[in-house]
Amino acid sequence: MQMKEADEIRSELRRWTISTTLPREFKSEVWRKIAASSRPSLWQRFTESMEALLHRPIPAGAYIGLLIALGMGMGAWKGAADANETRHTSLAHYVQSIDPYRGGPR
Amino acid sequence: MRRVGAVLGLGLVAGLCAFFGLYWLKTWPQQKALQESEVAELAWLRMEFDLSESEFQRISELHLGYLPECEEMCRRIAAVQAKLRPLILHSTTVTSEIEALLGEAADLRRQCQVRMLEHFYQVSRAMPEPEGKRYLERMQELTLGGGAFPHPVHGH
């Protein structure tokens, strides 16, 4: 019984013809979509290239050296600015403590 | 991937250590001066001048000896100003009373400046010569010379 049904379906499918024509660029569009889906994203490409780069000792050392230099530069700059601020505030307190016309002792 | 993570982490830790190391090196002398100064307002002298412990002690004594005189001058200045202000505001001409008080204020200012200058000389003498000269120049510029102050200071 089941075999008979399957034969009928098979013969029916053989007779079925598609009359609609596909657009001309159908194939190229399909390939374009396949290519786009298999292409890595910008972020993926970035992380992959970073991984490849940091696996090599010289770029890895250069990256660490760069961060150390950056940290030193920023630390020196911020430290000097804060030290200067402290010096000026201390000077202001000193002058204020000895000059009656600037406030005098507190 | 683990190696890359380690390199990234190591770079960040090394950068942060470098930042705080340099920051500490730059600010430590000021922090030390602030901590070591028993009289808070004298911290600047420690920061700015190369003073020995005994020189700093001598300057602290001079400073503490000068403060009561400075306080008394402040009180007298405030008293003259308190008398002068309403007279100026309630008058339309320079009265003899205003003139007398202005003279008193000017005389008081002269006395203050003389006493302040004496104090500057005493402090500068307690310092090594080049430092004392530099101190005098700085004080002259900021007080008697009417120089601009590095920061706005709010007196009492």
Interface residues (C-beta under 8 A of the other chain):
Chain A: M50 E51 L54 H55 A60 Y63 I64 L66 L67 I68 A69 L70 G71 M72 G73 M74 G75 A76 K78 G79 A80 D82 A83 T86 R87 H88 T89 S90 L91 A92 H93 Y94 V95 Q96 S97 I98 D99 P100 Y101 R102 G103 G104 P105 R106
Chain B: M1 R3 V4 V7 L8 L10 G11 L12 A14 G15 L16 C17 A18 F19 F20 G21 L22 Y23 W24 L25 K26 T27 P29 Q30 Q31 A33 L34 A40 E41 L42 A43 W44 L45 M47 E48 H63 Y66 L67 C70 E71 M73 C74 I77 R109 C112 M116 H119 M139 L142 T143 F149 P150 H151 V153 H154 G155 H156
